[in-house]
């Protein structure tokens, strides 16, 4: 599975961004979004399970971030609204190939900076 995240940038507090994760190769069971801020551990943000279409977002971003995917199972999106400076991080997408596997395929991240 090859993954490419895009859509990051500089946005003011309260603004919105939509990140995309383009997947190619083997269709994965789940694609997840993670983020890592400077000096902090990597944090799980959300995921989509392609087999059921179910989505999940972490409590830390619930109500502000939503996860979706296209019907070709090739692109996953992270819609981020009401962004806060604390959301500043490098955002990565990753794939878990089977229902029992971990996120073992990672793409390059995209930088999101929330600042006035």
C-alpha positions as CSV (number, residue, x, y, z in Angstrom):
1,X,0.0,0.0,0.0
2,X,1.3,3.4,-0.9
3,X,0.0,6.5,0.7
4,X,0.3,10.2,0.0
5,X,-1.1,12.8,2.3
6,X,-1.7,16.4,1.1
7,X,-3.7,19.5,1.8
8,X,-1.8,20.9,4.8
9,X,-0.9,24.5,5.1
10,X,-1.1,27.6,7.3
11,X,-4.5,28.6,8.6
12,X,-5.8,31.0,11.2
13,X,-7.4,29.9,14.4
14,X,-11.1,29.1,13.7
15,X,-10.3,28.2,10.1
16,X,-10.7,25.0,8.2
17,X,-8.6,22.6,6.2
18,X,-9.3,19.4,4.4
19,X,-6.5,16.8,4.2
20,X,-6.5,14.1,1.6
21,X,-4.8,10.7,1.7
22,X,-4.5,9.0,-1.7
23,X,-3.9,5.2,-1.4
24,X,-2.7,2.9,-4.2
25,X,-1.8,-0.7,-4.4
26,X,-3.5,-3.3,-2.2
27,X,-6.8,-2.1,-0.7
28,X,-6.4,-1.8,3.1
29,X,-8.9,-2.7,5.8
30,X,-8.5,0.6,7.5
31,X,-6.8,3.9,6.8
32,X,-6.1,6.1,9.7
33,X,-5.0,9.7,10.4
34,X,-2.4,10.4,13.0
35,X,-0.6,13.6,14.0
36,X,2.6,14.5,15.7
37,X,3.3,17.9,17.2
38,X,6.9,19.0,18.0
39,X,8.0,17.4,21.3
40,X,4.9,15.3,21.6
41,X,4.1,11.7,20.9
42,X,2.2,10.6,17.8
43,X,-1.6,10.8,18.4
44,X,-4.4,8.9,16.6
45,X,-6.9,11.2,15.1
46,X,-9.4,9.1,13.2
47,X,-9.9,6.3,10.7
48,X,-12.2,4.8,8.1
49,X,-12.8,1.1,7.7
50,X,-13.4,0.4,4.0
51,X,-15.3,-2.8,4.3
52,X,-18.1,-1.2,6.2
53,X,-17.6,2.5,5.5
54,X,-17.6,3.1,9.2
55,X,-15.6,6.1,10.5
56,X,-14.2,7.0,13.9
57,X,-12.6,10.1,15.3
58,X,-10.7,10.5,18.6
59,X,-12.5,12.3,21.5
60,X,-9.9,15.0,21.3
61,X,-11.1,16.2,17.9
62,X,-14.7,15.0,18.0
63,X,-17.1,17.6,16.9
64,X,-14.5,19.5,14.9
65,X,-12.9,16.9,12.7
66,X,-14.7,14.4,10.4
67,X,-13.3,11.5,8.4
68,X,-14.7,10.4,5.0
69,X,-13.7,8.4,2.0
70,X,-14.6,8.2,-1.7
71,X,-16.5,5.2,-3.0
72,X,-13.5,3.9,-4.9
73,X,-11.7,3.2,-1.6
74,X,-8.7,5.2,-2.9
75,X,-8.9,8.5,-1.2
76,X,-9.6,9.4,2.4
77,X,-10.3,12.8,3.8
78,X,-9.9,14.6,7.1
79,X,-12.1,17.6,7.3
80,X,-10.8,19.9,10.1
81,X,-13.0,22.7,11.3
82,X,-12.6,25.3,14.1
83,X,-8.9,24.7,14.1
84,X,-6.9,25.7,17.2
85,X,-3.2,26.4,17.6
86,X,-3.0,23.0,19.5
87,X,-3.9,21.3,16.2
88,X,-0.5,22.3,14.7
89,X,1.3,19.1,13.8
90,X,2.5,17.0,11.0
91,X,-0.5,14.8,9.9
92,X,0.1,11.4,8.5
93,X,-2.1,8.7,7.0
94,X,-1.4,5.1,7.6
95,X,-2.9,1.8,6.4
96,X,-3.8,-1.4,8.2
97,X,-4.0,-4.1,5.6
98,X,-6.2,-6.7,7.5
99,X,-8.7,-6.4,10.3
100,X,-6.2,-7.8,12.7
101,X,-3.1,-5.9,11.6
102,X,-1.7,-2.7,12.9
103,X,-1.1,0.5,10.9
104,X,2.0,-0.7,9.2
105,X,2.1,1.3,6.0
106,X,2.8,5.0,6.4
107,X,2.9,7.9,4.0
108,X,4.8,11.1,4.2
109,X,3.1,13.6,6.4
110,X,1.7,17.0,5.6
111,X,2.3,20.0,7.8
112,X,-0.7,21.8,9.4
113,X,0.1,25.1,11.1
114,X,-2.7,27.0,13.0
115,X,-1.5,30.5,13.8
116,X,-2.6,34.1,13.5
